[in-house]
Amino acid sequence: MPSAETVKGDFDNAVIPFQNIRAVAKGHDADLAKLQNVPVKFDVRTESSNGKFFFIIVDPRDTGSPKNGQKYEVALVVGGKWQQTYHVRSVGSDGKPGDFYFSAPIRWSLNPNPTSGQPTGAWEIGNFQPENWVWFDNSELAIPRNPDELPVARFAEAKCMGCHTTGFDFVPPDPPPASQHWKMQGAGEMAIGCERCHGPGSKHVEAAKQKEAEGSKLNPDRDQLFIIHGLRDLSLDQQNQVCGQCHARLGGKALPVLAFPDPLDHKLFLPGDTNVTERARFWSYIFPPTTTPGNPPSTTIGQGFDNFWPDGRGKKSRTQWQDHVGGPHAAKAGASCMTCHAFHGDAVLKEPQQQSKLRQPPKELCESCHSQSGTTKQPNREMYAGGPGLASSQHADQGVECVDCHMGAVGQRMTATTAGKAAFDVSFHGMWIAYSGNPPATLSDARGNCEVCHTDQRTMTNGTKPPPKTAMELLDYVRKIQESTKAAVTEIQNRAGTNKSKDSKTILQLNNAQANLNTILMDGSMGVHNSRVTPNGNVSPQGGIAECLRLANIWVELACRQPAANCTGVIFNPITGQVAEPNPPVCLTPTN
C-alpha cells in the first residue's frame, strides 16, 4: 500500500486546475462526439486520510465546500525520480475500492535537484489525458465520468504495467468491443526485476539445486548458469530490443491500445527474442496518424506529432529507441544501448551521471571511441581538445562536453505544471546535431541542440553563461564556420591540383598535404569542433583546424617549388624564404 514515504505528490487538499481540455459529449456516437470535441475546464482535488491518498474529479454541480465528485483511491505508485504517476481505483458509495486500476489524470513532476532550494515538485496540468475523465455538458464546465464510462485506454494494465512490472500478464477484452475491463493476473512482480533483462531464472535455480544435491556448487566457468548476460550472450540487435520494448513510444500490433509489445502465441517478450518489431508498431512523426471511426488510417499527423519533431527526434520522454536506431551509433557504428549503459548503474560511482547507468563518465565514454586511437579512428577528441601549443575549442574552455551538444535536451518529460512551464529535460539519444530553421525542421518550431545552452541560457560548469543567440543566429554561426573551413580546404586542394610535377618527392609532399586536410574531413564537424567566427564573418581557425590548414599549405607550397611544378591558383597563405619540411608531417598525430 502507498505510504507517506512513497507518495511524493501534494495530497493535502491541493487543487489542480485543468483548462482547455478537449472533452466530448455524453451519449452520442463516435463521429458526432468527435465533432463536439470542445474545450472545457474542471478541477481535481486531492486529499488524504488514515494513511490513504485520494483525488476527486470535482463535479461543478456540487454546491458544497469543498466540492465533491467522483472519488478515486491511489493504489499503486509508479516512479519517483523524474515524475510520479498514480494507479487508482474508484471508490464506491459504500467506501470500497473497485477491482480495476486506472492511470490517474494527475502526475507529480519532481524537482531533480532536491538541494536547489526549490519546491520538491509540482502537479502537471496538461496530462495525463484528462479529457478521458469528463464529459462535455453544453457549457464551459465538465462533469465527471462514472468509472464504467472510462475508455479502455485508461486501464493501467493496458497502458503502463507491461513495462513497469516483471513477468506481467493480463486478461484482455475478449472480444475487445465486449468489455472494457482489463485486469492483471498471474505472478507479476512490481518494478523491473532481474528476470526482465536476464531472463527467467527457474532453470538457474534448478541447476543450483541439482548441484547442491550432488554436494557441490555451480561453477561459473564450467556450468551452464541459464542466466543471460547482455553483452556476452546477445547480439547488438538483441541488446537494443531488450531496452526498446519499453524505452520507446509504441503500440501493440494485435491490440494497438497496448503501450508495450503484444504477447505472441501467449508468450511474453523475453531477452534474446528478435521479433519486437513484429509485436509492436513503433511511433514516428507521422505515426500513429489521426483516424476516423470506421475508416482506414489517414496520413494526417496524429499522436506522433505530439511526441516527435519533424526531423524524427523525440520531443517527449521514452523515445530512446527511435532516437538511437535512427542515429549513426546504431546505423553506422553498430553500437547498442548496452555499449554505453550498464544494467545496474554502479559502474560510475564518482560522477553524477551515475544515475543514467553509464559505464564510464560521459567524457571518457565518448573519447574512448571518438579519437584517433579509439574505435572510430577519428580525431574528434584531438580536434576539440587542441594539444601542446594548440588552442582548445572555445566550448571546451567553458567545460562543455560532447553530450552537452550531441545529446542536448530537446524533449520535455512533462507538460506545464502548477509551478510554471515544463522544462526541457529529455536528452536526445540520436547524437546528431540539428539546428532550428534547417529543413525539415521548418515544418514546425523544432528545437535545435544549440538552443539548450544559448537560448535557454544554461549555466556552464565553470559558472559562466553562453552568449544569448536565437535559433537563426546559431544556424548562421555554424554555417559561417563550415563554409569558411570548406573554402579553405578547397583553396588548398585546388592549388595542389595544378601541380604538374610527377616526381616521387612531389607526390609524397602532396600526399602529406592531403593527409592534413583529411584530418579535418575525418573529424566531420567541418571546423565547428575548433573554430571561431570573426566580426567580419570569416572563420578564425583554432587549435587542430589551424594546425592542419597550416601544415597542408606548407606541403603544397613545398611541392609547388619542385621543378616543373608550375602551380597556379590562389595561395592559401603565402610562404617566403626557406621552409623546413614539417615534423611530424601530419597535424594532431600522437607525437604532437
Sequence and secondary structure as in RCSB ss.txt:
>XXXX:A:sequence
MPSAETVKGDFDNAVIPFQNIRAVAKGHDADLAKLQNVPVKFDVRTESSNGKFFFIIVDPRDTGSPKNGQKYEVA
LVVGGKWQQTYHVRSVGSDGKPGDFYFSAPIRWSLNPNPTSGQPTGAWEIGNFQPENWVWFDNSELAIPRNPDEL
PVARFAEAKCMGCHTTGFDFVPPDPPPASQHWKMQGAGEMAIGCERCHGPGSKHVEAAKQKEAEGSKLNPDRDQL
FIIHGLRDLSLDQQNQVCGQCHARLGGKALPVLAFPDPLDHKLFLPGDTNVTERARFWSYIFPPTTTPGNPPSTT
IGQGFDNFWPDGRGKKSRTQWQDHVGGPHAAKAGASCMTCHAFHGDAVLKEPQQQSKLRQPPKELCESCHSQSGT
TKQPNREMYAGGPGLASSQHADQGVECVDCHMGAVGQRMTATTAGKAAFDVSFHGMWIAYSGNPPATLSDARGNC
EVCHTDQRTMTNGTKPPPKTAMELLDYVRKIQESTKAAVTEIQNRAGTNKSKDSKTILQLNNAQANLNTILMDGS
MGVHNSRVTPNGNVSPQGGIAECLRLANIWVELACRQPAANCTGVIFNPITGQVAEPNPPVCLTPTN
>XXXX:A:secstr
   TTT  S  SS EEEEEEEEE BTTS HHHHHHT EEEEEEEEEEEETTEEEEEEE TT  SSS  EEEEEEE
EEE  SSEEEEEEEEB TTS B S  EEEEEEEEE S TTSSS SEEEBSS S GGGGEEE SSSBEEE  GGGS
 GGGBHHHHTTTTSEES EEE  SSGGG    EEESS EES  HHHHH   HHHHHHHHHHHHTT    TTTS  
    HHHHS HHHHHHHHHTTSS EEESSSTT SS   BTTB   TT   HHHHEEE BTTBS    TTS   SS
  HHHHHB TTS BSBSS HHHHHHTSHHHHTS   HHHHB SSS S SSSGGGGGTBSS HHHHHHTTSSTTSS
S   HHHHHH BTTB   HHHHTT  HHHHHT EEEBSS  BTTBS    EE SS     TTSTTGGGTT   TT
HHHHTTT   TTS       HHHHHHHHHHHHHHHHHHHHHHHHHHHT    SHHHHHHHHHHHHHHHHHHHHSS
TTGGGEEE TTS EEE HHHHHHHHHHHHHHHHHHTSTT    S  SS   S     SSSSTT TT 
